[in-house]
Amino acid sequence: MIRFEPLQRLATAFAFAVALGVGAATIAARAEVYADDPNPQDPNRPLILAVAADLEPIAKSFGCAFAWGQASNGTVTLEFVPKGDDVRKWTRLVTVTVVGLSPDKKAQTQLLARLQSITLDNFSNRGHVSQQKTGENPSGMPALYFEYDLGSGTAKEFGAVGVFRGRSEGTKHDLAMIVQIQSHKPLAREDADKMRALALPTSKN
């Protein structure tokens, strides 16, 4: 089973703002960092690199390393590719988006449900969704897993997505996570199984 707890450096490096109307953002409205760009001027660079370091075990399980990150309006989005690959011309990519959650469990459930609905609708409208499964993670929070394909020709994309709650044991801070593995080749069953285990670790099939 892939584990992402605890995310201690993540929670201590950044006081998460709750997105989608739950709270106000506390980071710059928009900033981005490339792993191969040594520019030290980006004010969010330390934050993005700290988040990338915390989420590295997830990316490594798919054979990928940090390549790009963005902090925007209370969320952090990261992209990971196989070492040596250029994220600007990716053929295999792991994308992780992290959103802060309120301590209130009802608010957490509502926000997770909204994120799951938005994510699923987005992929359903753009392509074909299959193997959709909903359930709960071990803490009882709603979780979603699905596989998809979209586009055509050289732009054809295959992938699997998990939307679920993560948690920092060090600070007891809860995080909504959208994790995606995508490829321009048909997705290996091993990748899909890893994503399903990440989103729904208690799922049997």
C-alpha positions in Angstrom: 0.0 0.0 0.0 1.2 3.5 -0.8 1.3 5.8 2.2 1.5 9.6 2.3 1.2 10.1 6.1 2.7 11.9 7.8 3.2 15.0 5.6 4.9 16.9 8.4 7.2 19.2 6.4 4.2 20.1 4.2 2.1 21.3 7.1 4.9 23.1 8.9 6.1 24.8 5.7 2.7 26.2 4.8 -0.4 27.2 6.7 -2.9 25.9 4.2 -5.7 28.1 3.1 -9.0 26.4 2.4 -10.1 26.7 -1.2 -13.5 26.8 -3.0 -15.1 29.3 -0.7 -14.3 27.7 2.6 -11.5 30.2 3.4 -9.1 32.8 2.0 -5.8 32.1 0.3 -2.6 33.0 2.2 -0.2 32.5 -0.7 0.6 34.5 -3.8 -2.2 34.4 -6.3 -0.1 32.7 -9.0 3.5 31.4 -9.0 5.3 28.5 -10.6 8.6 26.7 -10.3 10.5 24.4 -12.7 12.9 21.9 -11.1 15.5 22.8 -13.8 15.1 26.6 -13.2 17.5 27.9 -10.5 15.7 31.2 -10.3 15.6 32.1 -6.5 13.2 35.1 -6.9 9.9 33.2 -6.8 8.5 33.8 -3.3 6.7 30.5 -3.3 9.7 28.4 -4.4 10.5 27.1 -0.8 6.9 26.2 -0.3 6.6 24.4 -3.6 9.8 22.5 -3.1 8.8 21.5 0.5 5.4 20.2 -0.8 7.2 18.3 -3.6 9.6 16.7 -1.1 6.6 15.5 1.0 4.8 14.0 -1.9 7.8 12.4 -3.4 7.0 8.9 -2.1 3.8 8.9 -4.2 5.6 10.1 -7.3 8.5 7.6 -6.8 6.0 4.7 -6.6 5.2 5.6 -10.3 8.9 6.1 -11.2 8.7 9.9 -11.4 10.5 12.8 -9.9 9.6 16.5 -9.3 9.6 18.6 -12.4 7.2 21.6 -12.0 5.0 23.2 -9.3 2.5 26.0 -8.9 1.0 27.7 -5.9 -2.3 29.4 -6.7 -5.3 30.6 -4.6 -4.9 28.2 -1.7 -3.8 25.2 -3.7 -0.5 23.6 -4.6 -0.2 21.7 -7.9 2.8 19.6 -8.7 4.0 17.6 -11.7 6.4 14.7 -11.7 8.0 12.9 -14.7 10.6 10.1 -15.1 14.1 11.4 -14.3 15.7 12.9 -17.3 12.4 13.6 -19.1 11.2 17.2 -19.9 7.9 18.0 -18.3 7.1 20.4 -21.2 7.1 17.4 -23.6 5.9 14.7 -21.2 4.9 11.1 -22.2 4.4 10.0 -18.6 3.2 12.3 -15.9 2.1 12.3 -12.2 0.0 15.4 -11.2 -0.8 16.0 -7.6 -3.1 18.9 -6.4 -3.3 19.6 -2.7 -6.1 21.7 -1.1 -6.3 22.6 2.6 -9.4 21.3 4.5 -11.2 22.8 7.4 -11.0 21.0 10.8 -14.7 20.5 10.7 -15.5 17.0 9.5 -18.8 18.0 7.8 -17.1 20.7 5.9 -14.4 18.2 4.9 -16.9 15.8 3.5 -18.7 18.5 1.6 -15.5 19.9 0.0 -14.3 16.4 -0.9 -17.6 15.6 -2.5 -17.4 18.9 -4.5 -13.9 18.2 -5.6 -14.8 14.6 -6.6 -17.8 15.8 -8.6 -15.8 18.6 -10.3 -13.0 16.3 -11.2 -15.2 13.5 -12.5 -17.3 15.9 -14.6 -14.2 17.5 -16.1 -12.9 14.1 -17.3 -16.3 12.9 -18.4 -16.9 16.0 -20.5 -13.5 15.8 -22.1 -13.2 12.1 -22.7 -14.3 8.6 -21.6 -14.4 7.5 -17.9 -14.3 3.9 -16.9 -13.7 1.7 -13.8 -15.3 4.4 -11.6 -15.4 3.5 -7.9 -16.4 5.4 -4.9 -16.0 4.5 -1.2 -14.4 5.7 2.0 -10.8 5.8 3.2 -9.9 4.3 6.5 -10.9 7.5 8.3 -14.4 7.3 6.8 -14.0 10.2 4.4 -15.4 9.9 0.8 -12.9 8.8 -1.8 -13.1 8.4 -5.6 -11.1 6.4 -8.1 -11.6 6.3 -11.9 -9.7 5.6 -15.1 -10.1 7.6 -18.3 -8.9 8.2 -21.8 -9.2 11.4 -23.9 -8.0 13.0 -27.0 -6.8 11.3 -30.2 -3.7 10.6 -32.3 -0.4 11.7 -30.8 -2.3 13.7 -28.2 -4.2 10.6 -26.9 -4.0 10.4 -23.1 -4.7 7.5 -20.7 -4.8 7.8 -17.0 -6.2 7.0 -13.6 -7.3 9.5 -10.9 -7.8 9.4 -7.1 -9.5 12.1 -5.1 -9.3 11.6 -1.3 -8.3 13.0 2.0 -4.7 13.0 3.3 -3.6 13.9 6.7 -0.5 15.3 8.5 0.0 13.3 11.7 2.5 15.8 12.9 0.0 18.7 13.0 -3.3 17.0 12.5 -3.9 19.0 9.4 -6.2 17.5 6.8 -5.6 17.8 3.1 -7.8 17.1 0.0 -5.7 15.4 -2.6 -6.2 14.9 -6.4 -3.6 12.5 -7.7 -3.4 11.6 -11.4 -1.1 9.2 -13.4 -1.3 10.0 -17.1 0.4 8.5 -20.1 0.4 8.8 -23.9 0.4 5.0 -24.0 -2.3 2.7 -22.7 -2.0 2.8 -18.9 -0.3 -0.2 -17.4 -2.5 -2.3 -15.1 0.2 -1.9 -12.4 -0.2 1.9 -12.5 -3.9 1.7 -12.3 -3.8 -0.7 -9.3 -1.4 1.6 -7.5 -3.7 4.5 -7.9 -6.7 2.5 -6.8 -4.8 1.4 -3.7 -3.8 5.0 -3.0 -7.4 6.4 -3.2 -9.2 3.4 -1.8 -6.8 1.3 0.3 -9.5 -0.9 1.7 -11.0 -1.7 -1.8 -10.8 -5.3 -2.9 -11.6 -4.8 -6.5 
